[in-house]
Amino acid sequence: MSDPSLSSSLLAKSTNGATLLVLLRIGSRLATFALNQVLLRFLAPEILGISTQLDLFATSILSFACESLRVALQRQRHDDSQEIAGAYSGSNGKGQSKRSPATEMGSYGRRAQETVNLSYIAIAIGVPLAYALATVYLNSADPAVLNAPYFNEALHGYIIATILELLNEPSFAIAQQQMLYSTRASAEASATFVKCIVTCSLAIWASKTSTQLGVLPFAFGQIAYALVLNGNYLSRVITLAFDNDFSIALKSLPSSPHLYFSRFSKPLVYLAGNLYAQSVLKQLLTNGDSYLIASFTSLSAQGSYALAANYGGLVARILFQPIEESSRSYFARLFASENLSLGKADIAGREKNGEAKIKPTSAAAKASQYLTTLLRAYILFSIFVATLGPTLSPLALRIAAGSRWADTEAPAVLAAYCYYIPLLAINGILEAFVAATASPAQLRYQAGFMVAFSASFVASGYYVLKVLQRSGRGLVLASSVSMLLRISYSSTFVKSYLERSGNGLKVKELLPGAVTAVGSLASAIALNQIEKSFDGCFMDLIKWISVAGAFGMAA
């Protein structure tokens, strides 16, 4: 059974960390949001479409190379029982235990060095993957993309930036392991701000001087982002490494049968291998709409969709992503003392026993309470977004991005996103629990479902884009259906896992009250009628605010 004081400490760290990440991201996003509004007025939709493809290229490499290893490291045991047990190799004949070399580094330093060493696997995967995907991209890209000014130079810039981010992985892994949320938040905030300044400055200069730079400003911005990110992490982690006797370079550990090549933890490598297929499929599903849009639509349509997706995903990046990441870390540490997935013998026994019912634990009770509170808040948020968002989005887009974007498909896509974002939020927290607690056998089982979800999404996306010619709005609908399937699987897992420990989720506790439900329906009907009189002026926003205010007070 887990230590209640440890669970409370983890919850406090997770909550404080998530709050800090959210607050700092709000500040950085507001600053970069303002700069991006300036940038949008100097960009054609085609250029934004190409930059979106390059961003997808970079994020795909980082996700495929790093995600499974990051999740595996979060599930690393944080008690010292293994190190203490392994630190004594027997008696010296005088009734005293004989210390092995393993303790010379110290349990903290050894665990940190294992973390650093494992992160180098991500670098070994990511660097060749970057060049392989670049080759595929160059051979399959639309001629309009390849003929864009400085496209090859921009692609090489993105490769350099991605490799720089991969080289930061050892520092990031330590920051994640030690829950250094302030370091991470400040690093990402400053890097994002510098990236935006560099990109905007070059784009505005090119526009003012009639210089054709194409997507080159985005490449320079990405390189600046990677350099600032690395500098921030490195300055903090080097001090930590010096004080705790570990290195951020690849370094051998005292000989142990639990290590590959005296460097890589066998249990963690095994777990990361089981997580890899899941992480790849998750990336394909999460960004599947971007892959399909890039494959089957024009650059102009891609730019419009990217703008709507960026605005629609703003809340997800600022609020939901930090909560999801800190929650995954919280769940992993909460169940670490009961987690049987880090030893092959334990794994085999657990799978052989078919996940028999486990004893009630305070960890499961705390996880159930945490999930109930968070999911209820998410559902209430979802009701507000789905009720008020579709009417507001065209007005907000016209104000923020200008009339040239209001006449594209972007407003319709952004309106559809208002129904998709709540699903994204709920799925994120549920999959965070699955990733933190599932055994390797369950992860492989989930991967099978993810393959099915991916196939259904690709088929429906192709049908929407190529057959129905519905473009972005229809693709958001296909993404929503795929997300509902993922929520269905994850919620079933969570319910089963918690019920085995006597702490199931109660659906009634998650549902909103009757007043909120009725208010939502009435507001949706009122906004639907008022929208018919909208003509793009400031008074439209006043009308929307009046209905939204009435709904807010009623709810």
Long-range contacts (C-beta under 8 A, 24 or more apart in sequence): 1-338, 1-359, 1-361, 1-362, 1-363, 2-334, 2-335, 2-337, 2-338, 2-361, 2-362, 2-363, 3-337, 4-362, 7-334, 7-362, 7-363, 7-366, 10-330, 10-333, 10-334, 11-330, 11-334, 11-366, 11-370, 13-179, 13-330, 14-179, 14-326, 14-327, 14-329, 14-330, 15-326, 16-181, 17-179, 17-181, 17-322, 17-326, 17-329, 18-181, 18-322, 18-323, 18-325, 18-326, 18-327, 20-181, 20-182, 20-185, 21-181, 21-184, 21-185, 21-322, 21-325, 21-326, 22-318, 22-319, 22-322, 22-323, 24-185, 24-186, 24-188, 24-189, 25-185, 25-188, 25-189, 25-317, 25-318, 25-322, 26-318, 27-189, 28-188, 28-189, 28-190, 28-192, 28-193, 29-192, 29-314, 29-317, 29-318, 31-193, 31-196, 32-192, 32-193, 32-195, 32-196, 33-314, 35-196, 35-197, 35-200, 36-196, 36-200, 37-400, 37-401, 38-200, 38-204, 39-196, 39-199, 39-200, 39-203, 39-204, 40-307, 40-401, 40-402, 40-405, 41-401, 41-402, 42-203, 42-204, 42-206, 42-207, 43-203, 43-303, 44-303, 45-299, 45-300, 45-301, 45-302, 45-303, 45-304, 45-307, 45-405, 45-408, 46-144, 46-148, 46-299, 46-300, 46-303, 47-148, 47-214, 47-215, 47-303, 48-302, 48-303, 48-306, 48-307, 49-298, 49-299, 49-300, 49-301, 49-302, 49-303, 49-306, 50-145, 50-148, 50-151, 50-214, 50-215, 50-299, 51-215, 51-218, 51-306, 52-290, 52-294, 52-302, 52-303, 52-306, 53-137, 53-141, 53-145, 53-294, 53-302, 54-154, 54-155, 54-158, 54-215, 54-218, 54-219, 54-222, 55-218, 56-287, 56-290, 56-291, 56-294, 57-133, 57-134, 57-137, 57-155, 57-158, 58-158, 58-161, 58-162, 58-165, 58-222, 59-283, 59-287, 60-133, 60-283, 60-287, 61-126, 61-129, 61-130, 61-133, 61-162, 61-166, 62-126, 62-162, 62-165, 62-166, 63-279, 63-280, 63-283, 64-125, 64-126, 64-129, 64-279, 64-280, 64-283, 65-122, 65-123, 65-125, 65-126, 65-129, 65-166, 66-122, 66-126, 66-166, 66-169, 67-275, 67-279, 67-282, 67-283, 68-272, 68-273, 68-275, 68-276, 68-278, 68-279, 69-118, 69-119, 69-121, 69-122, 69-173, 69-272, 70-172, 70-173, 70-176, 71-272, 71-275, 71-279, 71-328, 71-435, 71-436, 72-118, 72-268, 72-271, 72-272, 72-275, 73-115, 73-118, 73-119, 73-173, 73-176, 73-177, 73-268, 74-176, 74-177, 74-328, 74-329, 74-332, 74-333, 74-436, 75-271, 75-332, 75-336, 75-339, 75-341, 75-342, 75-436, 76-111, 76-114, 76-115, 76-177, 76-265, 76-268, 76-336, 76-342, 77-336, 77-337, 77-339, 77-342, 78-111, 78-333, 78-336, 79-336, 79-337, 80-107, 83-107, 83-110, 83-111, 86-256, 100-254, 101-254, 101-255, 102-253, 102-254, 102-256, 104-254, 105-245, 105-246, 105-253, 105-254, 106-244, 106-245, 108-244, 109-244, 109-245, 109-246, 110-246, 110-253, 110-254, 111-177, 112-174, 112-177, 112-241, 112-244, 112-246, 113-246, 113-247, 113-251, 113-253, 114-253, 114-264, 114-265, 114-268, 115-173, 115-174, 115-177, 116-170, 116-173, 116-174, 116-246, 116-247, 116-248, 116-249, 116-250, 116-251, 117-250, 117-251, 117-253, 117-263, 117-264, 117-265, 118-173, 118-264, 118-265, 118-268, 118-269, 118-272, 119-169, 119-170, 119-172, 119-173, 120-169, 120-170, 120-250, 121-264, 121-269, 121-272, 122-166, 122-169, 123-166, 123-167, 123-169, 126-162, 126-163, 126-166, 127-163, 127-166, 130-159, 130-162, 130-163, 130-166, 131-159, 134-159, 142-299, 144-299, 145-299, 148-214, 148-215, 149-212, 149-213, 149-214, 149-216, 150-212, 150-213, 150-214, 150-215, 150-216, 151-214, 151-215, 153-216, 153-219, 154-214, 154-215, 154-216, 154-218, 154-219, 155-219, 156-219, 157-216, 157-219, 157-220, 157-222, 157-223, 158-219, 158-222, 160-223, 160-226, 161-219, 161-222, 161-223, 161-225, 161-226, 162-226, 164-223, 164-226, 164-227, 164-230, 165-226, 165-229, 165-230, 167-230, 168-226, 168-229, 168-230, 168-233, 168-234, 170-237, 170-248, 170-249, 171-230, 171-233, 171-234, 171-236, 171-237, 171-248, 172-233, 174-237, 174-240, 174-241, 174-248, 175-233, 175-236, 175-237, 176-329, 178-240, 179-329, 180-236, 181-326, 183-232, 183-233, 183-236, 183-237, 184-233, 186-232, 187-228, 187-229, 187-232, 187-233, 188-229, 190-228, 190-232, 191-224, 191-225, 191-226, 191-228, 191-229, 191-232, 192-225, 194-224, 194-225, 194-228, 195-221, 195-222, 195-224, 195-225, 195-228, 196-221, 198-224, 266-344, 267-342, 267-343, 267-344, 268-342, 270-344, 270-347, 270-440, 271-341, 271-342, 271-440, 274-440, 274-443, 274-444, 275-435, 275-443, 277-444, 277-447, 277-450, 278-435, 278-443, 278-446, 278-447, 278-450, 281-447, 281-450, 281-451, 281-453, 281-454, 282-431, 282-450, 284-454, 285-450, 285-453, 285-454, 285-457, 285-482, 285-486, 288-454, 288-457, 288-458, 288-461, 288-479, 288-482, 289-461, 289-475, 289-476, 289-478, 289-479, 292-458, 292-461, 292-462, 292-465, 292-475, 293-465, 293-472, 293-475, 296-462, 296-465, 296-466, 297-465, 297-471, 297-472, 300-408, 301-409, 301-471, 301-472, 303-408, 304-405, 304-408, 304-409, 304-410, 304-413, 304-472, 305-409, 305-410, 305-413, 305-471, 305-472, 305-475, 307-397, 307-401, 307-405, 307-408, 307-410, 308-397, 308-409, 308-410, 308-411, 308-413, 308-414, 308-417, 308-472, 309-413, 309-417, 311-393, 311-396, 311-397, 311-400, 311-414, 311-417, 312-413, 312-414, 312-417, 312-418, 312-420, 312-421, 313-417, 313-421, 315-385, 315-421, 316-421, 316-424, 316-425, 316-428, 319-425, 320-424, 320-425, 320-428, 321-428, 323-374, 323-428, 323-429, 324-428, 324-429, 324-431, 324-432, 325-432, 327-370, 327-374, 327-429, 327-432, 327-433, 328-432, 328-433, 328-435, 328-436, 329-436, 330-370, 331-367, 331-432, 331-433, 331-436, 331-437, 332-436, 332-437, 334-363, 334-366, 334-367, 335-363, 335-367, 335-436, 335-437, 337-363, 338-363, 339-437, 340-439, 341-438, 341-439, 341-440, 347-439, 347-440, 347-441, 350-439, 350-441, 351-439, 351-440, 351-441, 355-439, 355-442, 355-500, 356-500, 357-500, 357-501, 358-500, 358-501, 359-501, 360-501, 360-502, 360-503, 361-501, 364-498, 364-501, 364-502, 364-503, 365-503, 367-433, 367-498, 367-503, 368-498, 368-503, 368-504, 368-505, 371-429, 371-433, 371-494, 371-498, 371-505, 372-505, 372-506, 372-509, 372-510, 374-429, 375-426, 375-429, 375-505, 375-510, 376-509, 376-510, 378-422, 378-425, 378-426, 378-429, 379-422, 379-426, 379-510, 379-511, 379-512, 380-512, 380-516, 380-555, 381-422, 381-425, 382-422, 382-423, 382-425, 382-426, 383-512, 383-516, 383-517, 383-520, 383-555, 384-520, 384-551, 384-552, 384-555, 385-418, 385-421, 385-422, 386-418, 386-419, 386-422, 386-520, 387-520, 387-523, 387-524, 387-527, 387-551, 388-523, 388-527, 388-544, 388-547, 388-548, 388-551, 389-415, 389-417, 389-418, 389-421, 390-415, 390-416, 390-418, 390-419, 390-527, 391-415, 391-527, 391-528, 391-530, 391-531, 391-544, 392-544, 392-548, 393-417, 393-418, 394-534, 395-534, 395-536, 395-540, 395-541, 395-544, 398-536, 399-541, 406-536, 409-471, 409-472, 409-473, 410-472, 412-472, 412-473, 413-472, 413-473, 413-476, 415-473, 416-472, 416-473, 416-476, 416-477, 417-476, 419-476, 419-480, 420-476, 420-479, 420-480, 420-483, 423-480, 423-483, 423-484, 423-487, 424-483, 426-487, 427-483, 427-486, 427-487, 427-490, 430-487, 430-490, 430-491, 430-493, 430-494, 431-486, 431-490, 433-490, 433-493, 433-494, 433-497, 434-490, 434-493, 434-494, 437-497, 438-493, 442-493, 446-489, 446-493, 449-489, 450-486, 453-482, 453-485, 453-486, 453-489, 456-481, 456-482, 456-485, 457-481, 457-482, 515-554, 515-555, 516-554, 516-555, 519-551, 519-554, 519-555, 520-551, 520-555, 522-551, 523-547, 523-548, 523-550, 523-551
